[in-house]
């Protein structure tokens, strides 16, 4: 029997969109078992595909079906929307609805079927496809948190989307325990169909390596420089660290965000190496040339970058979030700093932590293999089979999937 998973996410599998959610989606596409076939409903970044026409593409050595439902150039996707009409999420969701009939036909090509979504906004279209829906919840941000996207201004819409999505989902997977704890407190009925499972890390692609032995300390960050990541604190930490280390510091940034939008970047630009978009193999190679990672976020789900750094045997210095506690252990895999209200105090504490970390690495007190061991429970080999089993079990339990009546889309052109 073959189980068909329809994955809805605003991504082009051939494109350069980066982030933790995108890493998860790419792992789903590359690591699905032979008993599963994948249909990705996504975005055409290049403008070379016919919208609404499925194509067979090779992704990381695996063959998947790809249905682009809207064309959005890659450079447009990297910028935060300033108004609703520019929202990638809205344009993508409308594209799904426009081509819903095609998606429903393609989604039913297996013996059993299910749908997975990463964003609440796609919940209604996912439900209309007619198969059990697995909703992944990647973030636990709250109203008032710093955000680049329109969510900061339209938080009520996000919360409404969340309520609808959780109600319609057959299974809910939260990527950190705080998400599940909130559901247990506030939504017991949702908690009963929820479970905690972090995003996974490809430990084969991110092997541990010995630390570089030269006297330049290298700090790496991979991902988007969204406002909730607090880039100004990250940059100010690195400025102070550069001074404390007598200039023997490099910052390596992997990602497509423009760091110049934060004025604090100017002070660290002379010792920053910008790598732009990289494949997983590229990120892995860069991490092995560096000594440590940095995280200064106000909130997170479970950052893939954190798991990848630790898998590479690299300690991480971070502003503490509770989900980091099992992973970042003082004297073993990095350090955590409680966020003080004063930004200067936070940057100073972080910089001092990295000075100690650099000294410990130079003295041979940290073991890359011991750091890597922290992420063994989160490896693809451990977690991905569980997630795919959730999907196939839902399909077996729904031998006759519900097929809601929907009107034919007006436009027949139909992550």
N, C-alpha and C positions, 0 to 999 in steps of 0.2 A: 504494500500500500504506500502511496505517496501523499504526503500532507502538503498542502499549498499554503504558504504564508504570504499575505499581502502586506507590504510594509509601506506606510505613508510617511514620507519625510521630504522636506524641501532641500534636496541634494541632487546633484548630478554625479553618478558614480565615477564619471571620467573627470570631474572637476576638482577645484581646489578649496572648497569650503572646509574649514577646520573647526574643531571644538570637541568637547567630550561626547556630546550626543552623536556627532558625525562619526567619531571613532567607534561608538557602539554600533551604529548602523553598518559601517564598513565591516565590522567583525561578524555581524549577522550574515552579511552577503558572502563573506569569504570562508566562514567556518560552519555553514549549515551542513547537516549530515546528508548522506545520499538519499535518505528516505524523505527529504524535504525539498521542495522546489520553491524558489523565491521570485516574487513579483515586486519590484520596487516601483512605486508611483512617485515620481519626483519632478525635477526641474531640468530643463535643457539650458545649460550655461553658454554653450558655444554657438547656438543658433543654427546648427546643421542638421537638426532632426525635425521630422514632421510631428507637430503637436497632436497628441491623441492616437498616434500609431505606435504599437509596441515593437520593440527591437530586441534582439538577443545580443547581449554584450558579455565580454569576458571581464571578470573582475578578480584580480589576484589569483588567477588560475582557475577560477570557477565560472560557470556559465549561469547567467541570471536573465530574467525578463525585465525590461525597463520600459516604463510607459511615461514619457514626459507629458505633463498636462499644462505647462506654461513655459514660456521662454523668458528667462531673466539673466542678463549678462553677469558674469562672475564679479566684476568690479562693483556692480550695483548691489549685489548680495552682501558684500563686505561692509557696506555703510549702514549705520543705524537709520531707520526711517524717521522722518520728522513729522509726517502727517499720514493719516490712515491710508490714503490712496497709494502711498509708497510702500506699504507694509508687504514684505515678502510673504508673511504668513497668510494675510488676507488674499493676496493674488493666487497663492498656491491653493488655498482652500476653495476658492471660487473655481479654479481649474479642475479640482477633483470633482466638484458638483457638476461642472459642465460635461465631464466625460464619465459620469458615474455608470452609465449603461455599459460602456466598454470595460470599465474596471470590474464590474460585477461578472461579466462574461469571463474575463481573464482569471479572476480569482477563483472560479469554480472548476479549474482544470485538474485538480487533484481528487483523490478519493475522499479526503476530508480537508477542511480549510479553516483558517483563522486569520485575523487581522491584527497588526500591531501598530500603535501610534505612539509618538514621543511627545506630542504637544496636545494640550486640551482642545485647541481650536479645531482639530480635525475629528472630534468625537462623533458629531452627528453624521458627517459623510461616512466615517468608518462603520457606524451602526447600520447605515443604509445599505452598505455592501451586503449585509445579510449573514455574516458569520460571527462567531464569538470574537470579542475584542479584548486584546491585552493592552492596557494603558500603562506605559512607563512614566514615572514621575521623577524628573531629573533635578528639580530645584525646590528649595524651601524658602524662597524669598518672601518677605512680608511687605505690606504697604509702608512706604517711606524709605525703603532700601534704595540705594543708588543704582539706577538702571539707565542703560543707553536707549533702550527700545521704548516704544510707545506705552509699555506696561506701566511705566512710572506715572503717566498722565491718565491712563485708563485702567487703573487697578480694579475697579468694580467690574469691568468687562472680563478681566482675567479670572476673578473669583467666580463670576457667573459661569464662565467656560469650564472652570474646574468642577463646579457642582454638577453641571450637565454631564461632563465627561466621566466623572466617578460613578454617577448613577447609571450611565449606559454601559460602562465597562463590565465585561464578564470577570476579568481578573485585573487587579491593580498591583504593580510592582514598584515599590519605592526604593530609590538607590541609596538612601541612608536611613538609619533607624529613627531619626527625628521626624521624618515624614510619616512613618507608620504610627509613631507615638501621638502625633497630632490627630490623626484619624481616630485613634482609640479614644482620645479625649473628647473630640468634637463631633465625630461621625461614626458611631459604633457599627452601624450597618455597613459602612464602607470598609471599616477595619476587618470585618469578618471575611471579606473577599480579597484582602490585601496581604502582601508579604514583602519582606525586606530582602533585596538582592542587589548588591552593588553592580556597577558596570564592571566589565572584565578587562583584564590586561593580557596582552599576547606576550607571555614570558619567553617564548621562543624568539620572537622578533626583537625583544629587549633583554638581551643577556647581560649578566653582570660582567664587569671588566675592572681591572686594576686602575687605581687613580693615576692621572698624569703626574709625572715626577718633576716637572719644571717648577719654577718659583712664582709663576703667575696663577692666581686663584681665579677660576672661571665659574660663574653662576649662570644657570640656564633657566629660561622660562619658555614654554611652548603653549600656544593657544591665543585666543582673542583677548585684546586689552579692553574688555568691556568695563564700564564704570564700576560695576560691583566687584571687579577684581582689585580696585583701588590702585591703579597704576601710579598716581602721585606718591603714595606711600612706598611702593616698590622702588620707584626711581630715587626718592630721597634716601631710602635705606642704602641703595647702591652708591649714591654720592658720598655718603658718610663712610661707607665701607672702603671705598677707593682711597679716601684720605687716611683712614686707620691702617691700611695695608701699604702705605707709601707709594700708591699708584700701581701696585702689582695686582690689578684686577681687570678682568674682562667680563662683560655681560653679553650673553648670547641669547638673542630673541628669535624664536621660530614662530612665524605666523604672518598674517596678512594685514593686521591692523596698522594704522599710521600712528606711531608713538608721539609724533610732533603735536598732536592735538592737546596733550598735557604739557604745560610749560616747563614742568620739572624735568622733562626728558633732555632739554638742552644741556643741562649740566653733566649728563652721563653719555651723551652722544659720542664724544671723542673716544670712549673706550667700549662702545657697543658694537657688536657684530650682528647685523640683521640678515637672517637666512631666508626670509620669505616663506612661501609655502614649501613644505617638504612631505614626501611620502613617509609612511611609518618607518621604513628602513632608513630614510634620511634623518628623521628625528632621533632614531636609535643611535646612529653613528655620531651625531652631534653630542648627544648626552654622554657618550663614552669619552669624549674629549674634554668634558667639563668635570667639575668637582662636586657641585651641589645645585639644588633647585630652590626656588623661592615662591611663596604664596602669601598674598596679603589680602585675600578676598573678605568682603563683608559676609557673604554667605556662599554656599556651594551645595551641590548634590554630593557626588563623590568624583573629584576631578580625575579624568583618565591620565592627565599629565602627571599627577602625583603618583599614581600607580606605576606609570612607565618609568619615572625617575627612580623610584625605589627598586623596580625590577632590574634596572640598569646598574644597581649597586650604588646609587647616588643619594646621600642624605638630603633632607629638605628642611629649610628653615621657614616657619609659617606663623602667621597670626592664628591663634588657636580657634578651631571649630571642633565641636565635640566628636564629630565623625573621624577626625584625624587621630584621636587618642590611641586607638589600637595600632596605628601604623607608624607614627612618629614618636619614637622613644628616645629620651635624652641619653646620650652616651652610646647609642646604638645606631639610630637612623635619622638623627637630626635634632631639632629643638622647636618648641612651641612658646610663643609669647602671647600673654593675654593682651587684648587691645585696650590701651589706655585712651582716655578721651583726648589727650594732647597728642597731636600728630608728630611733633618733634620728639616727644618721649618714646612714641612707638618706633619711629625710625632709628633712634639711638639704641633702643633695646634690641631691635632686629640686627643692626650693624654689629653690636657687641657679640650677639649670638653667632654671627658668621665668623667673626675674628676667632672665637673659641673653636668653632667647627674647622676652620682652616688649620689651626694649630694641631687639633686632634688628628686630622688627616695626615698632616706632615709628619706627625710623630708615630704614625702607624696604628693609632688606637681604634680606627674604624675599619670594619671588615665588609667589603662589598657583598660577599655571599650572605652574611648575617643580615644586611640591609635587605637584600633580595628576598630572603625568607619571610619577611613581613607580608609580602603580597601573594604568597603561595595560595592562600584560601580564595584569592580573587582572580586566579588565573583563568584563561579561556578554557583550559582543559577541565577545570573543576566546575565552573559556573555555566558555560554555554550549553552543555548537555541538559542541565536543569531547566534552562529557559526554553529550549526547544521541546523538552518533554511537556512543559506546561502547555505549549501550543498544541501538540499532538493529542494530549489528553482532552483538551477542550474540544478538539475536533471529533474525537471518538464519542464524547458525551453528547455531541450535537449531531446525531446521525442524519437528522433532517433540519438543516439550518433554516432559521426563520428568514423569509424573503419578503421584506416590507415592500409595499407597492410604491413605486416612484414614477413620476412623470418622465417621459422621454426628454432628455436635455435638448434645449433649443439649438445648441451647437453640436453637431454630430462629429466634429473633428476628434472626439475622444477615441521634506526627502522625498 
